[in-house]
Amino acid sequence: MNDFAERDPAEVDVVVIGAGQAGLSGAYHLARAGIGHVVLDHSPGPGGAWQFRWPSLTYGKVHGMHALPGMELTGADPLRPSSEVIGEYFAAYEERFGLRVRRPVDVTAVRDGSDGRLLVESASGERWSARALINATGTWDRPFWPRYPGQSTFRGRQLHTAGYPGPAAFAGARVVVVGGGTSAVQHLLEISEVAAATTWVTRRPPVFRDSRFGEAEGRAAVALVEERVRRGLPPQSVVSVTGLALNDAVRAGLDSGVLERRPMFDRIIPTGVGWADGRSVEADVILWATGFRAAVDHLAPLRLREPGGGIRLEGTRAVRDERIHLVGYGPSASTTGANRAGGAAVREIRRLPARETSGAPALAGVAAS
Ligand SMILES: Cc1cc2nc3c(=O)[nH]c(=O)nc-3n(C[C@H](O)[C@H](O)[C@H](O)COP(=O)(O)OP(=O)(O)OC[C@H]3O[C@@H](n4cnc5c(N)ncnc54)[C@H](O)[C@@H]3O)c2cc1C
């Protein structure tokens, strides 16, 4: 039995799970409002999911990274890995605003506790009792691997974007890249420089956009995802509905044929992939750039899911439980959206009854509103 098992859970007003863009934004607004809280994160250091992104994803390749509230990210070298740039930025942010993140703390379950409070459980046995929860656990921890007939017979290597080590690992290999998003395109452009051959397969023909992606287009994309979430369906990522940016590198990839796309294969064979019409491609590696799902399994005891498989939200608030806010989920799953959602969640939490404000960590450098 560990030390925590016999202790009462620590009482706190709000628990924030996750210290990525969404969680830090929530923590900033909680501190600003003087609401006591704890931020729990199971990753080893600051940076949210950015700390795990591959070294060749330089800061210059990141598009539309929005600053956290109250502190700009300025003067970053576009050639440095985004994992380093954003990791350092988040660390400086936590320091500047005195946001004390408890890490590594792996939250395993959130349940209904006593007296209308929530009980947050962690892998170490440590527990918290809270009046409200901001869940900001992102998607990185739940890579999505589709299943295809024959998958287990493949003699080569299969990996997902979440484990992409950078292009050098593919030198001389024949690589099939699966998926129609930005990650697939970035992988192909890099890998094709060193691989023996690359093949790109997607379920739907990719949509490239060469017009400027302005605010109106951004709002329209978010509205599409918002509508799904309102209907209780699993959200698509905002990034997935914005189309693929047609920049110089992508144009070059289209011209050279690297970004010539084939329809999705029908089966996996020991030596590669095959289509129903009898064609096949030999491969040493299948790289699944097939996206991620919301990492919300720890919320299962609260039964928030609708029959459609998603969690219905009104703004950031779960329709089935007003104590729960999901930020960085669905329509707010972008750096811009996560930022706004943190503030929106805190505004709603302030309206919840039985407010307790004791124990709020001091927020350096920002006046409480
Ligand atoms: C490859 C890739 C590239 C992207 N590029 C861009 C871009 O260029 N511009 C853009 O706007 N958006 C981009 N996005 C989307 C962007 O990353 C997200 O919208 C945003 O950064 C996510 O922030 P977040 O706080 O919601 O999640 P995360 O950054 O994933 O943070 C979640 C945190 O929760 C923690 N956590 C998860 N589960 C638990 C648990 N059970 N217990 C404790 N802690 C937990 C994790 O350790 C992590 O630190 C990209 C996404 C991907 C996958």
The ligand as an ORCA input file, in Angstrom:
! r2SCAN-3c Opt
* xyz 0 1
  C       2.009     17.301    -35.348
  C       1.141     18.450    -34.924
  C       1.432     19.737    -35.356
  C       0.607     20.807    -34.997
  N       0.890     22.053    -35.450
  C       0.105     23.098    -35.089
  C       0.385     24.422    -35.531
  O       1.318     24.618    -36.300
  N      -0.434     25.452    -35.116
  C      -1.492     25.213    -34.263
  O      -2.208     26.150    -33.888
  N      -1.770     23.980    -33.820
  C      -1.009     22.929    -34.219
  N      -1.318     21.665    -33.783
  C      -2.405     21.509    -32.856
  C      -1.832     22.008    -31.514
  O      -0.741     21.204    -31.120
  C      -2.821     21.959    -30.446
  O      -4.012     22.552    -30.792
  C      -2.369     22.604    -29.141
  O      -0.994     22.831    -29.028
  C      -2.747     21.583    -28.148
  O      -2.641     22.122    -26.884
  P      -3.305     21.346    -25.700
  O      -2.941     22.083    -24.477
  O      -4.750     21.128    -25.984
  O      -2.661     19.875    -25.730
  P      -1.192     19.335    -25.468
  O      -0.130     20.249    -25.905
  O      -1.209     17.945    -26.017
  O      -1.112     19.245    -23.889
  C      -1.799     18.262    -23.173
  C      -1.044     17.986    -21.899
  O      -1.844     17.112    -21.118
  C      -1.001     16.158    -20.520
  N      -1.831     14.965    -20.239
  C      -2.535     14.225    -21.136
  N      -3.191     13.249    -20.515
  C      -2.899     13.368    -19.188
  C      -3.283     12.643    -18.021
  N      -4.117     11.595    -18.063
  N      -2.761     13.027    -16.816
  C      -1.918     14.092    -16.740
  N      -1.528     14.818    -17.824
  C      -2.020     14.463    -19.017
  C       0.114     15.914    -21.507
  O       1.280     15.478    -20.855
  C       0.296     17.294    -22.143
  O       1.325     18.030    -21.517
  C      -0.509     20.581    -34.160
  C      -0.787     19.286    -33.700
  C       0.027     18.224    -34.092
  C      -0.308     16.828    -33.608
*
